[in-house]
Amino acid sequence: MQAILPDVDSVAEYSEKLFARVCLPVSRENRVIDCRAATKNYASKTVLRGIHLVVEPGICALLGANGAGKSTLLRLLSGLEEPDSGSVFIGGLGFRDHGVSIRRNLGVLPEGLGLFESLTVIENLMAVGPIYGLTKSETATRAADLIGFLDLTQGRNTAARNCSFGMRKKTALAMALLHKPNVLLLDEPFEGIDPASSTVIQMLLSQLSRSGTTILLTSHILSTVQKIANRVVILYEGRVEADFDPSTTEAGVEEVYFSIAGRPQPEVPDWLRS
Ligand SMILES: Nc1ncnc2c1ncn2[C@@H]1O[C@H](COP(=O)(O)OP(=O)(O)OP(=O)(O)O)[C@@H](O)[C@H]1O
């Protein structure tokens, strides 16, 4: 087996090559995620309690325990669901009036991945290109680049439903990147991904953020968040409980996280101990 650990230069070169041709107008405004007092309830359960969050270019990691509401917030920001109150703007636009424009500016890796299950990896990518306004040949070039870059070559012609979990996630990530959006919403991009591909993805996201992409991602892998995020937001009981820059905070991400969520002190049941 050959290791596929890349070097920083090859990632930078790749990003330039892959993304040079699709040019959405560049301004700070169309790169901002703006969530104002968003509330979300499911039946009698309040999941989000008036979330205020403005995210600018860089990598912002959204943390919180299982069930804290991270995926729910990403669904609101992706326009997949509407808040019960409050509002969401991507690049200064709201989904109700500007859904199509927003989607051309936005790449989403949703919790459920959103794959066409009967299509192969390459067919999934070819299917979404035109939705983002890419020509067939642009889509084919970019799809081939992404498949190589994300180590999907072996599964290229495998139906999504028969791909491993990691391959499925990388395919969905490739679909989110295909049009080089200015804003990326990524639900757990590193979970279930092998270490080599995770390294590739971390380098790519860092490169994209340096060139002005706004990335909001969720993760439970605190060591990765510590490494790549320039902002960390922690959700707790439906509210933003912490919002900090890990590079200028003395306490590490893990320390801040456990100070909010509580450090676990598990009592292993007797019957499992022996
Ligand atoms: N469609 C739905 N109907 C009812 N309840 C829902 C729905 N979607 C989410 N929930 C509830 O909202 C809460 C938050 O779920 P969410 O998936 O946003 O959490 P999360 O922080 O992403 O969790 P995880 O880390 O496990 O992915 C949970 O209690 C969940 O059961």
The ligand as an SDF file (V2000), in Angstrom:
LIG
                    3D

 31 33  0  0  0  0  0  0  0  0999 V2000
  -36.2930   15.9910   12.5630 N   0  0  0  0  0  0  0  0  0  0  0  0
  -36.2340   15.9250   13.8860 C   0  0  0  0  0  0  0  0  0  0  0  0
  -37.3210   15.6060   14.6180 N   0  0  0  0  0  0  0  0  0  0  0  0
  -37.2820   15.5660   15.9720 C   0  0  0  0  0  0  0  0  0  0  0  0
  -36.1820   15.8200   16.7030 N   0  0  0  0  0  0  0  0  0  0  0  0
  -35.0680   16.1290   16.0360 C   0  0  0  0  0  0  0  0  0  0  0  0
  -35.0270   16.2050   14.6100 C   0  0  0  0  0  0  0  0  0  0  0  0
  -33.7840   16.5510   14.2400 N   0  0  0  0  0  0  0  0  0  0  0  0
  -33.0650   16.6870   15.3750 C   0  0  0  0  0  0  0  0  0  0  0  0
  -33.8310   16.4240   16.4440 N   0  0  0  0  0  0  0  0  0  0  0  0
  -33.4090   16.4980   17.8500 C   0  0  0  0  0  0  0  0  0  0  0  0
  -32.6880   17.7040   17.9970 O   0  0  0  0  0  0  0  0  0  0  0  0
  -31.6150   17.5180   18.9020 C   0  0  0  0  0  0  0  0  0  0  0  0
  -30.3330   17.9980   18.2380 C   0  0  0  0  0  0  0  0  0  0  0  0
  -30.0010   17.0970   17.1940 O   0  0  0  0  0  0  0  0  0  0  0  0
  -28.7560   17.3660   16.2610 P   0  0  0  0  0  0  0  0  0  0  0  0
  -28.6930   16.2500   15.3060 O   0  0  0  0  0  0  0  0  0  0  0  0
  -28.8260   18.7390   15.7400 O   0  0  0  0  0  0  0  0  0  0  0  0
  -27.5530   17.2700   17.3150 O   0  0  0  0  0  0  0  0  0  0  0  0
  -25.9850   17.2310   17.0570 P   0  0  0  0  0  0  0  0  0  0  0  0
  -25.3870   18.2320   17.9630 O   0  0  0  0  0  0  0  0  0  0  0  0
  -25.6970   17.3730   15.6060 O   0  0  0  0  0  0  0  0  0  0  0  0
  -25.6480   15.7690   17.5580 O   0  0  0  0  0  0  0  0  0  0  0  0
  -24.5020   14.7260   17.0870 P   0  0  0  0  0  0  0  0  0  0  0  0
  -23.2220   15.2120   17.6890 O   0  0  0  0  0  0  0  0  0  0  0  0
  -24.9540   13.4360   17.7170 O   0  0  0  0  0  0  0  0  0  0  0  0
  -24.5040   14.6610   15.5880 O   0  0  0  0  0  0  0  0  0  0  0  0
  -31.6070   16.0510   19.3050 C   0  0  0  0  0  0  0  0  0  0  0  0
  -32.2540   15.9050   20.5360 O   0  0  0  0  0  0  0  0  0  0  0  0
  -32.4250   15.3980   18.2130 C   0  0  0  0  0  0  0  0  0  0  0  0
  -33.0840   14.2610   18.6800 O   0  0  0  0  0  0  0  0  0  0  0  0
  1  2  1  0
  2  3  1  0
  2  7  2  0
  3  4  2  0
  4  5  1  0
  5  6  2  0
  6  7  1  0
  6 10  1  0
  7  8  1  0
  8  9  2  0
  9 10  1  0
 10 11  1  0
 11 12  1  0
 11 30  1  0
 12 13  1  0
 13 14  1  0
 13 28  1  0
 14 15  1  0
 15 16  1  0
 16 17  2  0
 16 18  1  0
 16 19  1  0
 19 20  1  0
 20 21  2  0
 20 22  1  0
 20 23  1  0
 23 24  1  0
 24 25  2  0
 24 26  1  0
 24 27  1  0
 28 29  1  0
 28 30  1  0
 30 31  1  0
M  END
$$$$
